[in-house]
């Protein structure tokens, strides 16, 4: 029994630092993706959310989820840190491209979100999350 417990502790001691490193790097990629997204959007999500704009909150929350889904897939499918970083960056680029396509489809997105249009926010968040799920599936495939 003691040797089994010792094996578990040894395994934990070896695996935990790698897990934490991969997790922290993925969180940094998530922060990078959300930062890039907020830099390219025509509206200021943080100010709108602080002001109580529900539509902006939906879009911002959807953005975080949409970036996290494919980044989570990189954690599942990659064992080497460089692999996580490369695929994570590819995932972020694809998510930013999804936003670009969505804004082309809905040219008046800015005034809709700034005006609190929840239907527009749900549509944008749905597009982003849908692309995130497809992105994750393609990476896991």
N, CA, C and O atoms as a GROMACS GRO file, in nm:
protein
  564
    1UNK      N    1   0.082  -0.120   0.000
    1UNK     CA    2   0.000   0.000   0.000
    1UNK      C    3   0.086   0.126   0.000
    1UNK      O    4   0.058   0.221  -0.073
    2UNK      N    5   0.192   0.125   0.083
    2UNK     CA    6   0.277   0.242   0.090
    2UNK      C    7   0.350   0.267  -0.041
    2UNK      O    8   0.372   0.382  -0.079
    3UNK      N    9   0.387   0.161  -0.110
    3UNK     CA   10   0.457   0.180  -0.237
    3UNK      C   11   0.364   0.238  -0.342
    3UNK      O   12   0.405   0.319  -0.425
    4UNK      N   13   0.238   0.197  -0.340
    4UNK     CA   14   0.141   0.254  -0.434
    4UNK      C   15   0.124   0.403  -0.406
    4UNK      O   16   0.120   0.484  -0.499
    5UNK      N   17   0.114   0.438  -0.279
    5UNK     CA   18   0.100   0.580  -0.243
    5UNK      C   19   0.225   0.657  -0.281
    5UNK      O   20   0.217   0.771  -0.326
    6UNK      N   21   0.338   0.595  -0.261
    6UNK     CA   22   0.465   0.658  -0.300
    6UNK      C   23   0.472   0.680  -0.451
    6UNK      O   24   0.521   0.783  -0.497
    7UNK      N   25   0.423   0.582  -0.527
    7UNK     CA   26   0.420   0.596  -0.673
    7UNK      C   27   0.329   0.710  -0.716
    7UNK      O   28   0.360   0.786  -0.807
    8UNK      N   29   0.214   0.720  -0.648
    8UNK     CA   30   0.121   0.829  -0.678
    8UNK      C   31   0.186   0.964  -0.650
    8UNK      O   32   0.178   1.055  -0.732
    9UNK      N   33   0.251   0.976  -0.536
    9UNK     CA   34   0.317   1.102  -0.500
    9UNK      C   35   0.431   1.135  -0.597
    9UNK      O   36   0.450   1.250  -0.635
   10UNK      N   37   0.505   1.034  -0.635
   10UNK     CA   38   0.613   1.054  -0.731
   10UNK      C   39   0.560   1.100  -0.865
   10UNK      O   40   0.613   1.193  -0.926
   11UNK      N   41   0.454   1.035  -0.910
   11UNK     CA   42   0.391   1.073  -1.037
   11UNK      C   43   0.336   1.215  -1.031
   11UNK      O   44   0.350   1.293  -1.126
   12UNK      N   45   0.275   1.248  -0.919
   12UNK     CA   46   0.222   1.383  -0.900
   12UNK      C   47   0.335   1.486  -0.900
   12UNK      O   48   0.322   1.592  -0.960
   13UNK      N   49   0.443   1.453  -0.835
   13UNK     CA   50   0.558   1.544  -0.830
   13UNK      C   51   0.619   1.568  -0.967
   13UNK      O   52   0.670   1.677  -0.993
   14UNK      N   53   0.613   1.469  -1.053
   14UNK     CA   54   0.667   1.484  -1.189
   14UNK      C   55   0.567   1.552  -1.282
   14UNK      O   56   0.606   1.634  -1.366
   15UNK      N   57   0.440   1.520  -1.268
   15UNK     CA   58   0.340   1.569  -1.362
   15UNK      C   59   0.283   1.706  -1.329
   15UNK      O   60   0.249   1.782  -1.420
   16UNK      N   61   0.273   1.738  -1.201
   16UNK     CA   62   0.210   1.864  -1.160
   16UNK      C   63   0.282   1.988  -1.215
   16UNK      O   64   0.215   2.079  -1.263
   17UNK      N   65   0.414   1.994  -1.211
   17UNK     CA   66   0.479   2.114  -1.268
   17UNK      C   67   0.452   2.131  -1.417
   17UNK      O   68   0.436   2.243  -1.465
   18UNK      N   69   0.446   2.020  -1.490
   18UNK     CA   70   0.418   2.028  -1.634
   18UNK      C   71   0.274   2.073  -1.656
   18UNK      O   72   0.248   2.157  -1.741
   19UNK      N   73   0.182   2.016  -1.579
   19UNK     CA   74   0.041   2.056  -1.589
   19UNK      C   75   0.027   2.205  -1.563
   19UNK      O   76  -0.040   2.276  -1.639
   20UNK      N   77   0.088   2.254  -1.457
   20UNK     CA   78   0.078   2.396  -1.422
   20UNK      C   79   0.139   2.484  -1.530
   20UNK      O   80   0.083   2.588  -1.563
   21UNK      N   81   0.253   2.443  -1.586
   21UNK     CA   82   0.316   2.521  -1.693
   21UNK      C   83   0.225   2.528  -1.815
   21UNK      O   84   0.204   2.636  -1.871
   22UNK      N   85   0.171   2.415  -1.857
   22UNK     CA   86   0.082   2.412  -1.973
   22UNK      C   87  -0.044   2.496  -1.947
   22UNK      O   88  -0.091   2.567  -2.035
   23UNK      N   89  -0.097   2.486  -1.826
   23UNK     CA   90  -0.217   2.562  -1.790
   23UNK      C   91  -0.189   2.712  -1.791
   23UNK      O   92  -0.268   2.789  -1.845
   24UNK      N   93  -0.080   2.753  -1.732
   24UNK     CA   94  -0.046   2.896  -1.727
   24UNK      C   95  -0.021   2.951  -1.868
   24UNK      O   96  -0.066   3.061  -1.900
   25UNK      N   97   0.050   2.876  -1.950
   25UNK     CA   98   0.075   2.921  -2.088
   25UNK      C   99  -0.057   2.933  -2.164
   25UNK      O  100  -0.076   3.027  -2.241
   26UNK      N  101  -0.147   2.839  -2.143
   26UNK     CA  102  -0.278   2.845  -2.210
   26UNK      C  103  -0.360   2.963  -2.160
   26UNK      O  104  -0.429   3.027  -2.238
   27UNK      N  105  -0.354   2.993  -2.030
   27UNK     CA  106  -0.421   3.113  -1.978
   27UNK      C  107  -0.363   3.241  -2.039
   27UNK      O  108  -0.437   3.335  -2.069
   28UNK      N  109  -0.232   3.243  -2.058
   28UNK     CA  110  -0.168   3.359  -2.122
   28UNK      C  111  -0.214   3.372  -2.267
   28UNK      O  112  -0.238   3.483  -2.316
   29UNK      N  113  -0.227   3.259  -2.336
   29UNK     CA  114  -0.279   3.262  -2.474
   29UNK      C  115  -0.424   3.312  -2.476
   29UNK      O  116  -0.462   3.388  -2.566
   30UNK      N  117  -0.502   3.270  -2.379
   30UNK     CA  118  -0.640   3.318  -2.368
   30UNK      C  119  -0.642   3.469  -2.348
   30UNK      O  120  -0.718   3.540  -2.413
   31UNK      N  121  -0.560   3.517  -2.256
   31UNK     CA  122  -0.553   3.661  -2.231
   31UNK      C  123  -0.506   3.736  -2.357
   31UNK      O  124  -0.557   3.844  -2.387
   32UNK      N  125  -0.410   3.679  -2.428
   32UNK     CA  126  -0.363   3.740  -2.553
   32UNK      C  127  -0.475   3.746  -2.656
   32UNK      O  128  -0.495   3.849  -2.721
   33UNK      N  129  -0.548   3.638  -2.670
   33UNK     CA  130  -0.658   3.635  -2.766
   33UNK      C  131  -0.766   3.736  -2.734
   33UNK      O  132  -0.812   3.807  -2.823
   34UNK      N  133  -0.806   3.744  -2.609
   34UNK     CA  134  -0.910   3.839  -2.568
   34UNK      C  135  -0.859   3.982  -2.585
   34UNK      O  136  -0.934   4.070  -2.626
   35UNK      N  137  -0.732   4.005  -2.552
   35UNK     CA  138  -0.674   4.139  -2.570
   35UNK      C  139  -0.671   4.179  -2.717
   35UNK      O  140  -0.708   4.291  -2.752
   36UNK      N  141  -0.628   4.087  -2.802
   36UNK     CA  142  -0.627   4.116  -2.947
   36UNK      C  143  -0.768   4.142  -2.998
   36UNK      O  144  -0.792   4.234  -3.076
   37UNK      N  145  -0.862   4.060  -2.952
   37UNK     CA  146  -1.000   4.076  -2.994
   37UNK      C  147  -1.053   4.214  -2.956
   37UNK      O  148  -1.113   4.284  -3.038
   38UNK      N  149  -1.032   4.252  -2.830
   38UNK     CA  150  -1.084   4.382  -2.787
   38UNK      C  151  -1.013   4.497  -2.857
   38UNK      O  152  -1.069   4.606  -2.869
   39UNK      N  153  -0.891   4.474  -2.902
   39UNK     CA  154  -0.819   4.579  -2.975
   39UNK      C  155  -0.875   4.600  -3.116
   39UNK      O  156  -0.868   4.711  -3.169
   40UNK      N  157  -0.930   4.494  -3.176
   40UNK     CA  158  -0.977   4.508  -3.314
   40UNK      C  159  -1.128   4.534  -3.325
   40UNK      O  160  -1.176   4.571  -3.432
   41UNK      N  161  -1.200   4.516  -3.216
   41UNK     CA  162  -1.344   4.540  -3.225
   41UNK      C  163  -1.372   4.690  -3.230
   41UNK      O  164  -1.297   4.770  -3.173
   42UNK      N  165  -1.478   4.728  -3.295
   42UNK     CA  166  -1.510   4.870  -3.307
   42UNK      C  167  -1.576   4.930  -3.183
   42UNK      O  168  -1.604   5.050  -3.180
   43UNK      N  169  -1.600   4.849  -3.082
   43UNK     CA  170  -1.661   4.899  -2.959
   43UNK      C  171  -1.575   4.859  -2.840
   43UNK      O  172  -1.498   4.763  -2.847
   44UNK      N  173  -1.589   4.932  -2.732
   44UNK     CA  174  -1.509   4.905  -2.612
   44UNK      C  175  -1.593   4.820  -2.515
   44UNK      O  176  -1.675   4.871  -2.439
   45UNK      N  177  -1.569   4.690  -2.521
   45UNK     CA  178  -1.649   4.595  -2.443
   45UNK      C  179  -1.643   4.625  -2.293
   45UNK      O  180  -1.746   4.625  -2.225
   46UNK      N  181  -1.525   4.650  -2.243
   46UNK     CA  182  -1.510   4.672  -2.098
   46UNK      C  183  -1.591   4.791  -2.051
   46UNK      O  184  -1.661   4.783  -1.950
   47UNK      N  185  -1.583   4.902  -2.123
   47UNK     CA  186  -1.660   5.021  -2.083
   47UNK      C  187  -1.809   4.996  -2.094
   47UNK      O  188  -1.887   5.037  -2.008
   48UNK      N  189  -1.850   4.926  -2.200
   48UNK     CA  190  -1.991   4.897  -2.218
   48UNK      C  191  -2.041   4.803  -2.108
   48UNK      O  192  -2.152   4.821  -2.056
   49UNK      N  193  -1.960   4.704  -2.072
   49UNK     CA  194  -1.999   4.611  -1.965
   49UNK      C  195  -2.007   4.686  -1.832
   49UNK      O  196  -2.101   4.668  -1.755
   50UNK      N  197  -1.908   4.771  -1.806
   50UNK     CA  198  -1.911   4.850  -1.682
   50UNK      C  199  -2.036   4.937  -1.675
   50UNK      O  200  -2.088   4.964  -1.567
   51UNK      N  201  -2.082   4.981  -1.790
   51UNK     CA  202  -2.201   5.064  -1.796
   51UNK      C  203  -2.331   4.984  -1.790
   51UNK      O  204  -2.440   5.042  -1.794
   52UNK      N  205  -2.321   4.852  -1.780
   52UNK     CA  206  -2.440   4.770  -1.768
   52UNK      C  207  -2.500   4.725  -1.899
   52UNK      O  208  -2.615   4.681  -1.902
   53UNK      N  209  -2.426   4.734  -2.009
   53UNK     CA  210  -2.476   4.693  -2.139
   53UNK      C  211  -2.475   4.540  -2.147
   53UNK      O  212  -2.369   4.478  -2.158
   54UNK      N  213  -2.592   4.481  -2.141
   54UNK     CA  214  -2.605   4.336  -2.140
   54UNK      C  215  -2.555   4.276  -2.271
   54UNK      O  216  -2.491   4.170  -2.271
   55UNK      N  217  -2.583   4.341  -2.381
   55UNK     CA  218  -2.538   4.290  -2.511
   55UNK      C  219  -2.386   4.281  -2.516
   55UNK      O  220  -2.332   4.182  -2.564
   56UNK      N  221  -2.319   4.382  -2.467
   56UNK     CA  222  -2.172   4.380  -2.465
   56UNK      C  223  -2.121   4.269  -2.372
   56UNK      O  224  -2.020   4.206  -2.402
   57UNK      N  225  -2.190   4.246  -2.262
   57UNK     CA  226  -2.152   4.138  -2.172
   57UNK      C  227  -2.166   4.002  -2.237
   57UNK      O  228  -2.082   3.914  -2.217
   58UNK      N  229  -2.270   3.984  -2.315
   58UNK     CA  230  -2.291   3.858  -2.387
   58UNK      C  231  -2.179   3.837  -2.488
   58UNK      O  232  -2.122   3.728  -2.498
   59UNK      N  233  -2.148   3.942  -2.563
   59UNK     CA  234  -2.042   3.932  -2.664
   59UNK      C  235  -1.908   3.903  -2.597
   59UNK      O  236  -1.832   3.817  -2.643
   60UNK      N  237  -1.878   3.975  -2.490
   60UNK     CA  238  -1.750   3.958  -2.421
   60UNK      C  239  -1.739   3.818  -2.360
   60UNK      O  240  -1.635   3.753  -2.372
   61UNK      N  241  -1.845   3.773  -2.296
   61UNK     CA  242  -1.844   3.638  -2.240
   61UNK      C  243  -1.834   3.532  -2.348
   61UNK      O  244  -1.761   3.434  -2.333
   62UNK      N  245  -1.906   3.552  -2.458
   62UNK     CA  246  -1.899   3.459  -2.570
   62UNK      C  247  -1.760   3.454  -2.630
   62UNK      O  248  -1.713   3.348  -2.673
   63UNK      N  249  -1.694   3.568  -2.634
   63UNK     CA  250  -1.558   3.576  -2.687
   63UNK      C  251  -1.463   3.492  -2.601
   63UNK      O  252  -1.381   3.417  -2.654
   64UNK      N  253  -1.474   3.506  -2.471
   64UNK     CA  254  -1.386   3.431  -2.381
   64UNK      C  255  -1.409   3.281  -2.398
   64UNK      O  256  -1.314   3.204  -2.405
   65UNK      N  257  -1.535   3.241  -2.404
   65UNK     CA  258  -1.567   3.099  -2.423
   65UNK      C  259  -1.516   3.051  -2.559
   65UNK      O  260  -1.459   2.943  -2.570
   66UNK      N  261  -1.537   3.132  -2.662
   66UNK     CA  262  -1.497   3.094  -2.798
   66UNK      C  263  -1.346   3.076  -2.810
   66UNK      O  264  -1.300   2.990  -2.884
   67UNK      N  265  -1.269   3.156  -2.738
   67UNK     CA  266  -1.124   3.138  -2.738
   67UNK      C  267  -1.084   3.018  -2.651
   67UNK      O  268  -0.991   2.946  -2.686
   68UNK      N  269  -1.152   2.997  -2.540
   68UNK     CA  270  -1.115   2.891  -2.447
   68UNK      C  271  -1.139   2.752  -2.504
   68UNK      O  272  -1.064   2.660  -2.474
   69UNK      N  273  -1.242   2.735  -2.585
   69UNK     CA  274  -1.274   2.602  -2.637
   69UNK      C  275  -1.159   2.543  -2.720
   69UNK      O  276  -1.114   2.432  -2.690
   70UNK      N  277  -1.110   2.612  -2.823
   70UNK     CA  278  -0.999   2.553  -2.899
   70UNK      C  279  -0.869   2.547  -2.818
   70UNK      O  280  -0.787   2.457  -2.839
   71UNK      N  281  -0.849   2.641  -2.726
   71UNK     CA  282  -0.729   2.634  -2.643
   71UNK      C  283  -0.735   2.511  -2.553
   71UNK      O  284  -0.632   2.448  -2.527
   72UNK      N  285  -0.854   2.478  -2.506
   72UNK     CA  286  -0.870   2.356  -2.428
   72UNK      C  287  -0.836   2.232  -2.511
   72UNK      O  288  -0.778   2.136  -2.461
   73UNK      N  289  -0.872   2.237  -2.639
   73UNK     CA  290  -0.839   2.124  -2.728
   73UNK      C  291  -0.689   2.110  -2.744
   73UNK      O  292  -0.638   1.999  -2.758
   74UNK      N  293  -0.617   2.222  -2.744
   74UNK     CA  294  -0.471   2.212  -2.755
   74UNK      C  295  -0.413   2.144  -2.632
   74UNK      O  296  -0.313   2.072  -2.641
   75UNK      N  297  -0.474   2.166  -2.517
   75UNK     CA  298  -0.426   2.099  -2.396
   75UNK      C  299  -0.450   1.948  -2.403
   75UNK      O  300  -0.370   1.869  -2.352
   76UNK      N  301  -0.559   1.909  -2.465
   76UNK     CA  302  -0.594   1.767  -2.475
   76UNK      C  303  -0.505   1.696  -2.576
   76UNK      O  304  -0.464   1.582  -2.553
   77UNK      N  305  -0.474   1.762  -2.686
   77UNK     CA  306  -0.406   1.695  -2.797
   77UNK      C  307  -0.256   1.717  -2.802
   77UNK      O  308  -0.187   1.648  -2.877
   78UNK      N  309  -0.204   1.810  -2.724
   78UNK     CA  310  -0.061   1.842  -2.730
   78UNK      C  311   0.008   1.801  -2.601
   78UNK      O  312  -0.048   1.816  -2.492
   79UNK      N  313   0.129   1.750  -2.615
   79UNK     CA  314   0.205   1.709  -2.498
   79UNK      C  315   0.328   1.796  -2.477
   79UNK      O  316   0.388   1.795  -2.370
   80UNK      N  317   0.367   1.869  -2.579
   80UNK     CA  318   0.486   1.952  -2.574
   80UNK      C  319   0.442   2.098  -2.570
   80UNK      O  320   0.350   2.138  -2.641
   81UNK      N  321   0.507   2.177  -2.488
   81UNK     CA  322   0.469   2.317  -2.470
   81UNK      C  323   0.469   2.394  -2.603
   81UNK      O  324   0.377   2.472  -2.628
   82UNK      N  325   0.569   2.373  -2.686
   82UNK     CA  326   0.576   2.444  -2.814
   82UNK      C  327   0.455   2.410  -2.901
   82UNK      O  328   0.403   2.496  -2.971
   83UNK      N  329   0.412   2.287  -2.897
   83UNK     CA  330   0.294   2.243  -2.972
   83UNK      C  331   0.170   2.319  -2.924
   83UNK      O  332   0.089   2.364  -3.005
   84UNK      N  333   0.157   2.334  -2.793
   84UNK     CA  334   0.044   2.408  -2.736
   84UNK      C  335   0.047   2.553  -2.783
   84UNK      O  336  -0.056   2.609  -2.820
   85UNK      N  337   0.164   2.613  -2.781
   85UNK     CA  338   0.178   2.754  -2.821
   85UNK      C  339   0.144   2.771  -2.969
   85UNK      O  340   0.069   2.861  -3.006
   86UNK      N  341   0.200   2.686  -3.054
   86UNK     CA  342   0.175   2.698  -3.199
   86UNK      C  343   0.028   2.678  -3.231
   86UNK      O  344  -0.033   2.762  -3.298
   87UNK      N  345  -0.031   2.569  -3.184
   87UNK     CA  346  -0.172   2.544  -3.213
   87UNK      C  347  -0.262   2.645  -3.144
   87UNK      O  348  -0.368   2.681  -3.197
   88UNK      N  349  -0.221   2.691  -3.028
   88UNK     CA  350  -0.297   2.794  -2.959
   88UNK      C  351  -0.300   2.924  -3.039
   88UNK      O  352  -0.405   2.988  -3.049
   89UNK      N  353  -0.187   2.962  -3.095
   89UNK     CA  354  -0.183   3.084  -3.177
   89UNK      C  355  -0.265   3.068  -3.304
   89UNK      O  356  -0.332   3.162  -3.347
   90UNK      N  357  -0.260   2.950  -3.364
   90UNK     CA  358  -0.343   2.924  -3.482
   90UNK      C  359  -0.491   2.935  -3.445
   90UNK      O  360  -0.569   2.994  -3.520
   91UNK      N  361  -0.528   2.879  -3.332
   91UNK     CA  362  -0.667   2.887  -3.286
   91UNK      C  363  -0.709   3.032  -3.267
   91UNK      O  364  -0.820   3.070  -3.304
   92UNK      N  365  -0.622   3.113  -3.210
   92UNK     CA  366  -0.654   3.254  -3.187
   92UNK      C  367  -0.674   3.328  -3.320
   92UNK      O  368  -0.766   3.408  -3.333
   93UNK      N  369  -0.589   3.301  -3.416
   93UNK     CA  370  -0.602   3.366  -3.548
   93UNK      C  371  -0.735   3.327  -3.612
   93UNK      O  372  -0.804   3.411  -3.669
   94UNK      N  373  -0.771   3.199  -3.602
   94UNK     CA  374  -0.898   3.155  -3.661
   94UNK      C  375  -1.017   3.220  -3.592
   94UNK      O  376  -1.115   3.255  -3.657
   95UNK      N  377  -1.008   3.238  -3.461
   95UNK     CA  378  -1.118   3.303  -3.388
   95UNK      C  379  -1.128   3.450  -3.428
   95UNK      O  380  -1.239   3.502  -3.443
   96UNK      N  381  -1.016   3.516  -3.444
   96UNK     CA  382  -1.019   3.657  -3.488
   96UNK      C  383  -1.076   3.667  -3.629
   96UNK      O  384  -1.149   3.762  -3.660
   97UNK      N  385  -1.042   3.571  -3.714
   97UNK     CA  386  -1.098   3.569  -3.849
   97UNK      C  387  -1.249   3.548  -3.845
   97UNK      O  388  -1.322   3.607  -3.925
   98UNK      N  389  -1.297   3.466  -3.753
   98UNK     CA  390  -1.441   3.444  -3.738
   98UNK      C  391  -1.511   3.575  -3.703
   98UNK      O  392  -1.618   3.605  -3.756
   99UNK      N  393  -1.451   3.653  -3.615
   99UNK     CA  394  -1.510   3.783  -3.583
   99UNK      C  395  -1.512   3.872  -3.706
   99UNK      O  396  -1.610   3.942  -3.730
  100UNK      N  397  -1.403   3.871  -3.782
  100UNK     CA  398  -1.398   3.952  -3.904
  100UNK      C  399  -1.509   3.915  -4.002
  100UNK      O  400  -1.571   4.002  -4.062
  101UNK      N  401  -1.532   3.787  -4.017
  101UNK     CA  402  -1.638   3.740  -4.107
  101UNK      C  403  -1.775   3.781  -4.053
  101UNK      O  404  -1.862   3.824  -4.129
  102UNK      N  405  -1.793   3.768  -3.923
  102UNK     CA  406  -1.922   3.806  -3.863
  102UNK      C  407  -1.950   3.954  -3.882
  102UNK      O  408  -2.064   3.993  -3.907
  103UNK      N  409  -1.848   4.038  -3.871
  103UNK     CA  410  -1.870   4.182  -3.890
  103UNK      C  411  -1.898   4.215  -4.036
  103UNK      O  412  -1.965   4.314  -4.065
  104UNK      N  413  -1.847   4.134  -4.127
  104UNK     CA  414  -1.881   4.154  -4.268
  104UNK      C  415  -2.027   4.116  -4.294
  104UNK      O  416  -2.095   4.179  -4.375
  105UNK      N  417  -2.074   4.013  -4.223
  105UNK     CA  418  -2.212   3.970  -4.239
  105UNK      C  419  -2.310   4.071  -4.179
  105UNK      O  420  -2.419   4.092  -4.231
  106UNK      N  421  -2.269   4.133  -4.070
  106UNK     CA  422  -2.353   4.230  -4.000
  106UNK      C  423  -2.277   4.361  -3.989
  106UNK      O  424  -2.211   4.388  -3.888
  107UNK      N  425  -2.286   4.442  -4.091
  107UNK     CA  426  -2.207   4.566  -4.099
  107UNK      C  427  -2.243   4.666  -3.990
  107UNK      O  428  -2.160   4.750  -3.954
  108UNK      N  429  -2.361   4.659  -3.938
  108UNK     CA  430  -2.402   4.755  -3.836
  108UNK      C  431  -2.394   4.696  -3.695
  108UNK      O  432  -2.475   4.730  -3.608
  109UNK      N  433  -2.296   4.608  -3.673
  109UNK     CA  434  -2.282   4.542  -3.544
  109UNK      C  435  -2.250   4.642  -3.432
  109UNK      O  436  -2.304   4.630  -3.322
  110UNK      N  437  -2.164   4.739  -3.459
  110UNK     CA  438  -2.124   4.833  -3.355
  110UNK      C  439  -2.243   4.906  -3.293
  110UNK      O  440  -2.259   4.903  -3.171
  111UNK      N  441  -2.325   4.972  -3.373
  111UNK     CA  442  -2.437   5.042  -3.310
  111UNK      C  443  -2.537   4.947  -3.243
  111UNK      O  444  -2.602   4.984  -3.145
  112UNK      N  445  -2.547   4.824  -3.296
  112UNK     CA  446  -2.638   4.729  -3.234
  112UNK      C  447  -2.589   4.689  -3.094
  112UNK      O  448  -2.667   4.687  -2.999
  113UNK      N  449  -2.460   4.659  -3.082
  113UNK     CA  450  -2.406   4.618  -2.952
  113UNK      C  451  -2.404   4.737  -2.857
  113UNK      O  452  -2.443   4.724  -2.740
  114UNK      N  453  -2.360   4.852  -2.905
  114UNK     CA  454  -2.358   4.971  -2.820
  114UNK      C  455  -2.499   5.010  -2.775
  114UNK      O  456  -2.517   5.066  -2.666
  115UNK      N  457  -2.597   4.981  -2.859
  115UNK     CA  458  -2.736   5.010  -2.826
  115UNK      C  459  -2.802   4.904  -2.739
  115UNK      O  460  -2.918   4.918  -2.701
  116UNK      N  461  -2.728   4.800  -2.706
  116UNK     CA  462  -2.781   4.697  -2.617
  116UNK      C  463  -2.866   4.592  -2.686
  116UNK      O  464  -2.948   4.527  -2.621
  117UNK      N  465  -2.849   4.574  -2.816
  117UNK     CA  466  -2.927   4.478  -2.891
  117UNK      C  467  -2.882   4.336  -2.854
  117UNK      O  468  -2.778   4.288  -2.900
  118UNK      N  469  -2.962   4.269  -2.772
  118UNK     CA  470  -2.927   4.136  -2.722
  118UNK      C  471  -2.932   4.033  -2.835
  118UNK      O  472  -2.851   3.941  -2.836
  119UNK      N  473  -3.024   4.047  -2.927
  119UNK     CA  474  -3.032   3.952  -3.039
  119UNK      C  475  -2.903   3.955  -3.121
  119UNK      O  476  -2.852   3.850  -3.158
  120UNK      N  477  -2.851   4.074  -3.148
  120UNK     CA  478  -2.725   4.086  -3.222
  120UNK      C  479  -2.610   4.026  -3.142
  120UNK      O  480  -2.523   3.959  -3.198
  121UNK      N  481  -2.611   4.051  -3.011
  121UNK     CA  482  -2.504   3.998  -2.926
  121UNK      C  483  -2.506   3.846  -2.923
  121UNK      O  484  -2.401   3.782  -2.932
  122UNK      N  485  -2.624   3.787  -2.911
  122UNK     CA  486  -2.634   3.641  -2.910
  122UNK      C  487  -2.592   3.582  -3.044
  122UNK      O  488  -2.530   3.475  -3.048
  123UNK      N  489  -2.625   3.650  -3.153
  123UNK     CA  490  -2.584   3.603  -3.285
  123UNK      C  491  -2.432   3.604  -3.297
  123UNK      O  492  -2.372   3.506  -3.340
  124UNK      N  493  -2.369   3.715  -3.258
  124UNK     CA  494  -2.223   3.725  -3.265
  124UNK      C  495  -2.157   3.622  -3.173
  124UNK      O  496  -2.064   3.552  -3.215
  125UNK      N  497  -2.205   3.611  -3.050
  125UNK     CA  498  -2.148   3.513  -2.957
  125UNK      C  499  -2.167   3.371  -3.011
  125UNK      O  500  -2.078   3.288  -2.999
  126UNK      N  501  -2.284   3.344  -3.070
  126UNK     CA  502  -2.310   3.211  -3.127
  126UNK      C  503  -2.216   3.178  -3.242
  126UNK      O  504  -2.166   3.066  -3.252
  127UNK      N  505  -2.191   3.276  -3.328
  127UNK     CA  506  -2.097   3.255  -3.439
  127UNK      C  507  -1.959   3.224  -3.383
  127UNK      O  508  -1.893   3.129  -3.426
  128UNK      N  509  -1.916   3.303  -3.287
  128UNK     CA  510  -1.782   3.284  -3.230
  128UNK      C  511  -1.768   3.149  -3.160
  128UNK      O  512  -1.669   3.079  -3.179
  129UNK      N  513  -1.867   3.114  -3.080
  129UNK     CA  514  -1.861   2.986  -3.008
  129UNK      C  515  -1.869   2.870  -3.105
  129UNK      O  516  -1.799   2.770  -3.089
  130UNK      N  517  -1.955   2.882  -3.206
  130UNK     CA  518  -1.965   2.776  -3.308
  130UNK      C  519  -1.833   2.754  -3.378
  130UNK      O  520  -1.791   2.640  -3.397
  131UNK      N  521  -1.767   2.862  -3.418
  131UNK     CA  522  -1.636   2.850  -3.483
  131UNK      C  523  -1.535   2.791  -3.385
  131UNK      O  524  -1.451   2.711  -3.424
  132UNK      N  525  -1.544   2.830  -3.258
  132UNK     CA  526  -1.453   2.775  -3.156
  132UNK      C  527  -1.468   2.624  -3.143
  132UNK      O  528  -1.368   2.552  -3.131
  133UNK      N  529  -1.591   2.576  -3.146
  133UNK     CA  530  -1.616   2.432  -3.135
  133UNK      C  531  -1.562   2.359  -3.258
  133UNK      O  532  -1.499   2.255  -3.246
  134UNK      N  533  -1.588   2.415  -3.377
  134UNK     CA  534  -1.537   2.353  -3.499
  134UNK      C  535  -1.383   2.355  -3.502
  134UNK      O  536  -1.319   2.258  -3.542
  135UNK      N  537  -1.327   2.466  -3.458
  135UNK     CA  538  -1.182   2.482  -3.449
  135UNK      C  539  -1.124   2.375  -3.357
  135UNK      O  540  -1.026   2.309  -3.392
  136UNK      N  541  -1.184   2.357  -3.241
  136UNK     CA  542  -1.137   2.257  -3.146
  136UNK      C  543  -1.148   2.116  -3.204
  136UNK      O  544  -1.058   2.034  -3.188
  137UNK      N  545  -1.259   2.089  -3.272
  137UNK     CA  546  -1.278   1.958  -3.333
  137UNK      C  547  -1.176   1.930  -3.442
  137UNK      O  548  -1.126   1.818  -3.453
  138UNK      N  549  -1.145   2.032  -3.521
  138UNK     CA  550  -1.046   2.014  -3.627
  138UNK      C  551  -0.908   1.986  -3.568
  138UNK      O  552  -0.832   1.906  -3.621
  139UNK      N  553  -0.876   2.055  -3.457
  139UNK     CA  554  -0.745   2.033  -3.395
  139UNK      C  555  -0.736   1.896  -3.328
  139UNK      O  556  -0.629   1.836  -3.324
  140UNK      N  557  -0.848   1.849  -3.276
  140UNK     CA  558  -0.847   1.719  -3.208
  140UNK      C  559  -0.854   1.604  -3.306
  140UNK      O  560  -0.820   1.491  -3.273
  141UNK      N  561  -0.900   1.634  -3.430
  141UNK     CA  562  -0.924   1.533  -3.530
  141UNK      C  563  -0.806   1.454  -3.569
  141UNK      O  564  -0.816   1.366  -3.654
   0.00000   0.00000   0.00000
